[in-house]
Amino acid sequence: MTSTQPQRAGLLSEIPKNVWVATLTSFLTDISSEMITNLIPLFLANVLGVSTVVIGLIDGVAETTSSLLKGISGWLSDKLQERKWVAVAGYALSALSKPLLYFASAWTGVLAVRFADRAGKGIRTSPRDALIADSVNEHRRGLAFGLHRAGDTAGAAIGLIIALLVVLATQAQALDLSAATFRTIVLIGVVPGLLAVVVLAIGARDVEIKPAALTVRLNFGSLSRNFKIFLLIIAIFTLGNSSDSFLILLAQQRGLNVAGVLGMLITFNAIYALFSGPLGALSDRLGRQRVIIGGWLVYGLLYLGFAAADSAWQIWLLYGLYGLYYAGTEGTAKALVADLVPAEQRGTAYGWYNAVVGLVALPASLIAGILWQGIGGWQGLGSHAPFLFGSALAVLASLLLVWQRRNQRFEVSQPV
């Protein structure tokens, strides 16, 4: 055994049960979700024949719904001092709604199911993130969120592998996705989704917050100035971070068949899962902002690559490396939120953070769809345009976060 292995084992032993339970819950949920969700844009385009503008609208409305509820559920979990059961309710709603995609025969039906599924995500996300933050010491917070993202993403990879096996068994040579294949995958996804609800309901427990802290105001005005500035910077970045559905459509446009698209997504999730834990732990040592800035710059470079790519293998390679951006920023940003607010405001803060990200996702996806295809009499700028736009905003947001880091003193919450 090398000297680093006992050290890693020691770090993992400091991660409490709630984090592992939340990680297993997300692992099972993503087995269910990712085998279905990543094929929805292909189902819409190949089976139902809808445009990229409509696909962007569906993704935008779904994410906006999720975000509005993330704000409400985060505040509610602070008010009730109840993280676990609010999160369980959200997971249950998602698990029960996704199977209805089996019956969808028009894009409006897909929109309705996506609305319900994302409503469930909106209800569960902020309380779950607050539960993780409440449960772990601040010096291991980056590692805890990194592990959670790694488990989440490992589930996504397994879900995509299952979807790939179904595709290979039913239509290996087809460029387009068939309705029968999609509906088979939807049915398979029911079981892990329901198991996730059971795991969280049985395995997690709420962490008590000191009664003296409960008099704090639970509104936006009471949150720190540094947190509000960070929200603004996140909003600027997210405006250029359109739905990954456009990357999937780009991959198909460049020649990847359905099996190839799933293989590309598996590569992405494998890299995402592999690096989430280490990069989360790195943020505990180097600082959250540095890791996020690095991730955003990687995003900007990759989006330039997507804009220039003209072959399927290039898209596959870039999408695999895209996992590094997610690994470095998703968990780290959530750990930074916990750093910037006290424990009794975390649900509210996560609510605002998730709400801002999701609300901006609607115009982000609509802008991407319009830039790609156009609207009305305008023909658009083609498939490269959304990625150039996203790259430019990623660089701008990185510069703003560098400025904040140099000119503001970040407030760090007290350890639990």
C-alpha positions, 0 to 999 in steps of 0.5 A, a space after each residue: 500500500 502506498 503512503 497516499 492510500 492510508 491518507 485517503 482512507 483517513 479522509 474518507 473516514 471523516 465523511 459522515 453517514 448522511 453524505 454517503 446516504 445522499 451520494 447513494 441516493 443520487 447514484 441511484 437517481 442518476 442511473 434512472 434519470 441519465 439513461 432517459 434525459 440524455 435521449 430526450 433531445 434525440 427523441 424530440 428531434 428524431 421521433 417527434 420532429 421538433 426544432 432546436 428552438 422548441 427543444 431549447 424552450 422545453 429545457 429552459 422551462 423545465 430548468 426554470 421550474 426546478 430553480 423556482 422550487 429550489 428557492 422555495 424548498 431551501 427557504 422552507 427547509 430552513 424555516 421548518 429545520 427539516 432537510 430530509 423529508 423535503 428532499 424525500 418528497 422531491 425525489 419521490 415526485 421525480 421517480 413517479 413522473 419519469 415513467 409517464 414519458 412512455 406515453 408521450 406522443 407530442 412535445 407538449 407531453 414531454 414538456 409536462 413530464 419534464 416539468 414534473 420531473 424538474 419540479 421534483 429536482 427543485 424540491 429536493 436539491 437545496 434541502 439535500 445540499 444543506 443536509 450535506 453541508 450541515 453534516 460535515 466539517 468545513 475543512 472537508 466540505 469540498 471533499 464531501 460535495 466532490 464525493 457526492 458529485 462523483 457518486 451522482 456521476 457514476 450513476 449517470 455513467 451506469 445509466 448510460 451504459 444500460 441505455 447503450 446496451 438497449 440501443 445496441 440490442 435494438 438499433 445498433 446501426 441506426 443514426 436516429 433514435 426509435 420510439 420503441 428503444 426510447 420507451 424500453 429505456 424509460 421502463 427500465 429506469 423506473 426501478 432505480 428511481 424508486 430505490 433512491 427514494 427508499 434509501 434516503 427515507 430510511 438512511 438519512 437523518 437531520 442534523 440539529 441546528 443550535 436553537 439560538 441561531 434560529 432567530 436569523 432572518 431567512 431572506 435575501 437581504 440578510 445574506 452576505 454581500 460576498 454571496 450576492 456578488 458570487 450569485 451575479 457572477 454565476 448568473 453571467 456564466 450561466 447565461 452562456 451555459 446553455 443546455 447540454 442538449 445542444 451538444 448532443 444534437 451537435 454530436 449527431 449532426 457531426 455524424 455520431 449515431 445513437 450508440 456513439 452519442 451514448 458512448 460519448 456521454 459515458 466517457 464524459 461521466 467517467 471523467 467527471 466521476 473520476 475527478 470530482 472527489 480529487 478536485 473537491 478535495 483540492 478546493 479545500 486546500 487551494 481555495 474554492 475560487 481558484 478551482 472554479 476559475 480554472 474550471 470556467 477557463 477549461 469550459 471556455 476553451 472547450 466551447 471554442 473547440 465545439 464551435 470549431 469541431 467538424 468531425 465526430 471524433 473531435 466532438 467525442 474527445 471534447 465532450 469527454 474533457 468537458 467532464 473536467 469542467 463539471 468535476 472542478 466546478 459543480 461540487 466546489 461551487 456548492 461548497 463555496 455557498 456553504 462557506 459564505 453563509 452560516 449554517 442556519 441560512 444554508 437552505 435559503 442560500 442554496 435556494 437562491 443559488 439554485 434558483 439563479 442558476 436555473 432561472 438564467 438557464 431559460 434565456 440561456 437555452 432560448 438564446 442558444 436555440 435562436 443563435 443556432 437555428 434563428 427565429 421568424 425570418 432570421 436564419 440564425 448563425 449556425 451550430 457554432 454560434 451558441 458555443 462561441 457565445 458561451 465561451 465568451 461569457 465563461 471568460 468574462 465570468 472568470 475575470 469577474 471572479 478573479 476580481 472578487 477574489 482579489 478585492 473582497 474578503 470572503 466570509 467563512 462560516 463556522 464549522 459544524 
